[in-house]
Amino acid sequence: MNRRIGVVGIVIEDPKNVSEKVNAVISDHGGIVLGRMGIPKPEYHVGVVSLIIEGTTDEIGSLTGRLGNIPGVTVKSALTAKTLRKEADHD
């Protein structure tokens, strides 16, 4: 299947009560996560997480859909328009 690369932005309201669920979903989809950065903002009771991902549209949709179904979590993604294909090795 063709793969795409992109960024997923996650805003978590009330992280003390929601972060465990968010982390569990991200861990379940760890195979498509290339990088992760999280910024806590406890003075606003908010956390922000960005993920660099590479996967099929089904894999990415599963991740973003499950995250978006968690109350207090907002998810946005930006993906390459072009599908990725690995170049054949030339020796």
Chimera marker file (.cmm) of the C-alpha trace (Angstrom):
<marker_set name="trace">
<marker id="1" x="0.000" y="0.000" z="0.000" r="1" g="1" b="0" radius="0.5"/>
<marker id="2" x="1.065" y="3.558" z="-0.619" r="1" g="1" b="0" radius="0.5"/>
<marker id="3" x="2.248" y="5.588" z="2.324" r="1" g="1" b="0" radius="0.5"/>
<marker id="4" x="2.055" y="9.276" z="3.170" r="1" g="1" b="0" radius="0.5"/>
<marker id="5" x="4.115" y="11.438" z="5.469" r="1" g="1" b="0" radius="0.5"/>
<marker id="6" x="2.832" y="14.352" z="7.500" r="1" g="1" b="0" radius="0.5"/>
<marker id="7" x="2.214" y="16.074" z="10.798" r="1" g="1" b="0" radius="0.5"/>
<marker id="8" x="-0.524" y="15.506" z="13.367" r="1" g="1" b="0" radius="0.5"/>
<marker id="9" x="-1.227" y="18.300" z="15.857" r="1" g="1" b="0" radius="0.5"/>
<marker id="10" x="-3.007" y="17.419" z="19.094" r="1" g="1" b="0" radius="0.5"/>
<marker id="11" x="-4.369" y="19.905" z="21.639" r="1" g="1" b="0" radius="0.5"/>
<marker id="12" x="-5.315" y="18.379" z="24.986" r="1" g="1" b="0" radius="0.5"/>
<marker id="13" x="-7.609" y="20.200" z="27.383" r="1" g="1" b="0" radius="0.5"/>
<marker id="14" x="-7.238" y="19.140" z="31.018" r="1" g="1" b="0" radius="0.5"/>
<marker id="15" x="-4.192" y="16.917" z="30.397" r="1" g="1" b="0" radius="0.5"/>
<marker id="16" x="-4.176" y="15.504" z="33.945" r="1" g="1" b="0" radius="0.5"/>
<marker id="17" x="-7.357" y="13.574" z="33.141" r="1" g="1" b="0" radius="0.5"/>
<marker id="18" x="-6.828" y="12.837" z="29.440" r="1" g="1" b="0" radius="0.5"/>
<marker id="19" x="-3.094" y="12.345" z="28.799" r="1" g="1" b="0" radius="0.5"/>
<marker id="20" x="-3.097" y="8.661" z="29.722" r="1" g="1" b="0" radius="0.5"/>
<marker id="21" x="-5.716" y="7.904" z="27.043" r="1" g="1" b="0" radius="0.5"/>
<marker id="22" x="-3.879" y="9.998" z="24.450" r="1" g="1" b="0" radius="0.5"/>
<marker id="23" x="-0.574" y="8.272" z="25.196" r="1" g="1" b="0" radius="0.5"/>
<marker id="24" x="-2.208" y="4.840" z="24.942" r="1" g="1" b="0" radius="0.5"/>
<marker id="25" x="-3.596" y="5.619" z="21.464" r="1" g="1" b="0" radius="0.5"/>
<marker id="26" x="-0.247" y="7.006" z="20.280" r="1" g="1" b="0" radius="0.5"/>
<marker id="27" x="1.529" y="3.907" z="21.634" r="1" g="1" b="0" radius="0.5"/>
<marker id="28" x="-0.951" y="1.638" z="19.831" r="1" g="1" b="0" radius="0.5"/>
<marker id="29" x="0.041" y="3.398" z="16.584" r="1" g="1" b="0" radius="0.5"/>
<marker id="30" x="3.749" y="3.640" z="17.398" r="1" g="1" b="0" radius="0.5"/>
<marker id="31" x="4.700" y="1.945" z="14.141" r="1" g="1" b="0" radius="0.5"/>
<marker id="32" x="3.744" y="5.025" z="12.118" r="1" g="1" b="0" radius="0.5"/>
<marker id="33" x="5.191" y="7.646" z="14.493" r="1" g="1" b="0" radius="0.5"/>
<marker id="34" x="8.583" y="8.939" z="13.358" r="1" g="1" b="0" radius="0.5"/>
<marker id="35" x="8.872" y="11.703" z="15.945" r="1" g="1" b="0" radius="0.5"/>
<marker id="36" x="6.995" y="13.286" z="18.809" r="1" g="1" b="0" radius="0.5"/>
<marker id="37" x="7.192" y="16.577" z="20.692" r="1" g="1" b="0" radius="0.5"/>
<marker id="38" x="5.012" y="17.562" z="23.614" r="1" g="1" b="0" radius="0.5"/>
<marker id="39" x="4.695" y="20.968" z="25.238" r="1" g="1" b="0" radius="0.5"/>
<marker id="40" x="2.841" y="21.208" z="28.566" r="1" g="1" b="0" radius="0.5"/>
<marker id="41" x="1.109" y="24.487" z="29.429" r="1" g="1" b="0" radius="0.5"/>
<marker id="42" x="-0.092" y="23.789" z="32.980" r="1" g="1" b="0" radius="0.5"/>
<marker id="43" x="-0.938" y="27.446" z="33.636" r="1" g="1" b="0" radius="0.5"/>
<marker id="44" x="-3.650" y="27.115" z="30.953" r="1" g="1" b="0" radius="0.5"/>
<marker id="45" x="-4.551" y="23.466" z="31.757" r="1" g="1" b="0" radius="0.5"/>
<marker id="46" x="-3.603" y="22.554" z="28.176" r="1" g="1" b="0" radius="0.5"/>
<marker id="47" x="-0.991" y="20.394" z="26.492" r="1" g="1" b="0" radius="0.5"/>
<marker id="48" x="0.116" y="20.354" z="22.862" r="1" g="1" b="0" radius="0.5"/>
<marker id="49" x="1.628" y="17.352" z="21.083" r="1" g="1" b="0" radius="0.5"/>
<marker id="50" x="2.964" y="17.192" z="17.548" r="1" g="1" b="0" radius="0.5"/>
<marker id="51" x="3.657" y="13.939" z="15.748" r="1" g="1" b="0" radius="0.5"/>
<marker id="52" x="5.610" y="13.327" z="12.562" r="1" g="1" b="0" radius="0.5"/>
<marker id="53" x="3.982" y="10.301" z="10.971" r="1" g="1" b="0" radius="0.5"/>
<marker id="54" x="4.399" y="7.998" z="7.977" r="1" g="1" b="0" radius="0.5"/>
<marker id="55" x="1.698" y="5.487" z="7.147" r="1" g="1" b="0" radius="0.5"/>
<marker id="56" x="-1.164" y="4.464" z="4.939" r="1" g="1" b="0" radius="0.5"/>
<marker id="57" x="-4.291" y="6.585" z="4.921" r="1" g="1" b="0" radius="0.5"/>
<marker id="58" x="-6.037" y="3.821" z="6.876" r="1" g="1" b="0" radius="0.5"/>
<marker id="59" x="-3.349" y="3.805" z="9.587" r="1" g="1" b="0" radius="0.5"/>
<marker id="60" x="-3.318" y="7.588" z="9.847" r="1" g="1" b="0" radius="0.5"/>
<marker id="61" x="-7.115" y="7.720" z="9.885" r="1" g="1" b="0" radius="0.5"/>
<marker id="62" x="-7.217" y="5.164" z="12.690" r="1" g="1" b="0" radius="0.5"/>
<marker id="63" x="-4.803" y="7.231" z="14.786" r="1" g="1" b="0" radius="0.5"/>
<marker id="64" x="-6.515" y="10.578" z="14.237" r="1" g="1" b="0" radius="0.5"/>
<marker id="65" x="-10.003" y="9.105" z="14.561" r="1" g="1" b="0" radius="0.5"/>
<marker id="66" x="-9.284" y="7.440" z="17.889" r="1" g="1" b="0" radius="0.5"/>
<marker id="67" x="-7.598" y="10.569" z="19.227" r="1" g="1" b="0" radius="0.5"/>
<marker id="68" x="-10.467" y="12.772" z="18.063" r="1" g="1" b="0" radius="0.5"/>
<marker id="69" x="-12.975" y="10.590" z="19.894" r="1" g="1" b="0" radius="0.5"/>
<marker id="70" x="-11.372" y="11.352" z="23.260" r="1" g="1" b="0" radius="0.5"/>
<marker id="71" x="-13.332" y="14.141" z="24.992" r="1" g="1" b="0" radius="0.5"/>
<marker id="72" x="-11.227" y="17.291" z="25.360" r="1" g="1" b="0" radius="0.5"/>
<marker id="73" x="-8.862" y="16.398" z="22.510" r="1" g="1" b="0" radius="0.5"/>
<marker id="74" x="-8.650" y="18.322" z="19.223" r="1" g="1" b="0" radius="0.5"/>
<marker id="75" x="-6.710" y="16.799" z="16.323" r="1" g="1" b="0" radius="0.5"/>
<marker id="76" x="-5.606" y="18.273" z="13.000" r="1" g="1" b="0" radius="0.5"/>
<marker id="77" x="-3.397" y="16.656" z="10.400" r="1" g="1" b="0" radius="0.5"/>
<marker id="78" x="-1.475" y="17.827" z="7.357" r="1" g="1" b="0" radius="0.5"/>
<marker id="79" x="-0.297" y="15.144" z="4.942" r="1" g="1" b="0" radius="0.5"/>
<marker id="80" x="1.678" y="15.128" z="1.733" r="1" g="1" b="0" radius="0.5"/>
<marker id="81" x="-0.587" y="15.173" z="-1.288" r="1" g="1" b="0" radius="0.5"/>
<marker id="82" x="1.686" y="12.720" z="-3.058" r="1" g="1" b="0" radius="0.5"/>
<marker id="83" x="1.924" y="9.095" z="-1.960" r="1" g="1" b="0" radius="0.5"/>
<marker id="84" x="5.374" y="7.802" z="-1.093" r="1" g="1" b="0" radius="0.5"/>
<marker id="85" x="7.114" y="4.942" z="-2.770" r="1" g="1" b="0" radius="0.5"/>
<marker id="86" x="10.585" y="3.791" z="-1.847" r="1" g="1" b="0" radius="0.5"/>
<marker id="87" x="13.119" y="3.940" z="-4.642" r="1" g="1" b="0" radius="0.5"/>
<marker id="88" x="14.659" y="0.639" z="-5.638" r="1" g="1" b="0" radius="0.5"/>
<marker id="89" x="18.261" y="0.195" z="-4.517" r="1" g="1" b="0" radius="0.5"/>
<marker id="90" x="20.700" y="0.598" z="-7.394" r="1" g="1" b="0" radius="0.5"/>
<marker id="91" x="24.129" y="-0.962" z="-6.884" r="1" g="1" b="0" radius="0.5"/>
<link id1="1" id2="2" r="1" g="1" b="0" radius="0.2"/>
<link id1="2" id2="3" r="1" g="1" b="0" radius="0.2"/>
<link id1="3" id2="4" r="1" g="1" b="0" radius="0.2"/>
<link id1="4" id2="5" r="1" g="1" b="0" radius="0.2"/>
<link id1="5" id2="6" r="1" g="1" b="0" radius="0.2"/>
<link id1="6" id2="7" r="1" g="1" b="0" radius="0.2"/>
<link id1="7" id2="8" r="1" g="1" b="0" radius="0.2"/>
<link id1="8" id2="9" r="1" g="1" b="0" radius="0.2"/>
<link id1="9" id2="10" r="1" g="1" b="0" radius="0.2"/>
<link id1="10" id2="11" r="1" g="1" b="0" radius="0.2"/>
<link id1="11" id2="12" r="1" g="1" b="0" radius="0.2"/>
<link id1="12" id2="13" r="1" g="1" b="0" radius="0.2"/>
<link id1="13" id2="14" r="1" g="1" b="0" radius="0.2"/>
<link id1="14" id2="15" r="1" g="1" b="0" radius="0.2"/>
<link id1="15" id2="16" r="1" g="1" b="0" radius="0.2"/>
<link id1="16" id2="17" r="1" g="1" b="0" radius="0.2"/>
<link id1="17" id2="18" r="1" g="1" b="0" radius="0.2"/>
<link id1="18" id2="19" r="1" g="1" b="0" radius="0.2"/>
<link id1="19" id2="20" r="1" g="1" b="0" radius="0.2"/>
<link id1="20" id2="21" r="1" g="1" b="0" radius="0.2"/>
<link id1="21" id2="22" r="1" g="1" b="0" radius="0.2"/>
<link id1="22" id2="23" r="1" g="1" b="0" radius="0.2"/>
<link id1="23" id2="24" r="1" g="1" b="0" radius="0.2"/>
<link id1="24" id2="25" r="1" g="1" b="0" radius="0.2"/>
<link id1="25" id2="26" r="1" g="1" b="0" radius="0.2"/>
<link id1="26" id2="27" r="1" g="1" b="0" radius="0.2"/>
<link id1="27" id2="28" r="1" g="1" b="0" radius="0.2"/>
<link id1="28" id2="29" r="1" g="1" b="0" radius="0.2"/>
<link id1="29" id2="30" r="1" g="1" b="0" radius="0.2"/>
<link id1="30" id2="31" r="1" g="1" b="0" radius="0.2"/>
<link id1="31" id2="32" r="1" g="1" b="0" radius="0.2"/>
<link id1="32" id2="33" r="1" g="1" b="0" radius="0.2"/>
<link id1="33" id2="34" r="1" g="1" b="0" radius="0.2"/>
<link id1="34" id2="35" r="1" g="1" b="0" radius="0.2"/>
<link id1="35" id2="36" r="1" g="1" b="0" radius="0.2"/>
<link id1="36" id2="37" r="1" g="1" b="0" radius="0.2"/>
<link id1="37" id2="38" r="1" g="1" b="0" radius="0.2"/>
<link id1="38" id2="39" r="1" g="1" b="0" radius="0.2"/>
<link id1="39" id2="40" r="1" g="1" b="0" radius="0.2"/>
<link id1="40" id2="41" r="1" g="1" b="0" radius="0.2"/>
<link id1="41" id2="42" r="1" g="1" b="0" radius="0.2"/>
<link id1="42" id2="43" r="1" g="1" b="0" radius="0.2"/>
<link id1="43" id2="44" r="1" g="1" b="0" radius="0.2"/>
<link id1="44" id2="45" r="1" g="1" b="0" radius="0.2"/>
<link id1="45" id2="46" r="1" g="1" b="0" radius="0.2"/>
<link id1="46" id2="47" r="1" g="1" b="0" radius="0.2"/>
<link id1="47" id2="48" r="1" g="1" b="0" radius="0.2"/>
<link id1="48" id2="49" r="1" g="1" b="0" radius="0.2"/>
<link id1="49" id2="50" r="1" g="1" b="0" radius="0.2"/>
<link id1="50" id2="51" r="1" g="1" b="0" radius="0.2"/>
<link id1="51" id2="52" r="1" g="1" b="0" radius="0.2"/>
<link id1="52" id2="53" r="1" g="1" b="0" radius="0.2"/>
<link id1="53" id2="54" r="1" g="1" b="0" radius="0.2"/>
<link id1="54" id2="55" r="1" g="1" b="0" radius="0.2"/>
<link id1="55" id2="56" r="1" g="1" b="0" radius="0.2"/>
<link id1="56" id2="57" r="1" g="1" b="0" radius="0.2"/>
<link id1="57" id2="58" r="1" g="1" b="0" radius="0.2"/>
<link id1="58" id2="59" r="1" g="1" b="0" radius="0.2"/>
<link id1="59" id2="60" r="1" g="1" b="0" radius="0.2"/>
<link id1="60" id2="61" r="1" g="1" b="0" radius="0.2"/>
<link id1="61" id2="62" r="1" g="1" b="0" radius="0.2"/>
<link id1="62" id2="63" r="1" g="1" b="0" radius="0.2"/>
<link id1="63" id2="64" r="1" g="1" b="0" radius="0.2"/>
<link id1="64" id2="65" r="1" g="1" b="0" radius="0.2"/>
<link id1="65" id2="66" r="1" g="1" b="0" radius="0.2"/>
<link id1="66" id2="67" r="1" g="1" b="0" radius="0.2"/>
<link id1="67" id2="68" r="1" g="1" b="0" radius="0.2"/>
<link id1="68" id2="69" r="1" g="1" b="0" radius="0.2"/>
<link id1="69" id2="70" r="1" g="1" b="0" radius="0.2"/>
<link id1="70" id2="71" r="1" g="1" b="0" radius="0.2"/>
<link id1="71" id2="72" r="1" g="1" b="0" radius="0.2"/>
<link id1="72" id2="73" r="1" g="1" b="0" radius="0.2"/>
<link id1="73" id2="74" r="1" g="1" b="0" radius="0.2"/>
<link id1="74" id2="75" r="1" g="1" b="0" radius="0.2"/>
<link id1="75" id2="76" r="1" g="1" b="0" radius="0.2"/>
<link id1="76" id2="77" r="1" g="1" b="0" radius="0.2"/>
<link id1="77" id2="78" r="1" g="1" b="0" radius="0.2"/>
<link id1="78" id2="79" r="1" g="1" b="0" radius="0.2"/>
<link id1="79" id2="80" r="1" g="1" b="0" radius="0.2"/>
<link id1="80" id2="81" r="1" g="1" b="0" radius="0.2"/>
<link id1="81" id2="82" r="1" g="1" b="0" radius="0.2"/>
<link id1="82" id2="83" r="1" g="1" b="0" radius="0.2"/>
<link id1="83" id2="84" r="1" g="1" b="0" radius="0.2"/>
<link id1="84" id2="85" r="1" g="1" b="0" radius="0.2"/>
<link id1="85" id2="86" r="1" g="1" b="0" radius="0.2"/>
<link id1="86" id2="87" r="1" g="1" b="0" radius="0.2"/>
<link id1="87" id2="88" r="1" g="1" b="0" radius="0.2"/>
<link id1="88" id2="89" r="1" g="1" b="0" radius="0.2"/>
<link id1="89" id2="90" r="1" g="1" b="0" radius="0.2"/>
<link id1="90" id2="91" r="1" g="1" b="0" radius="0.2"/>
</marker_set>
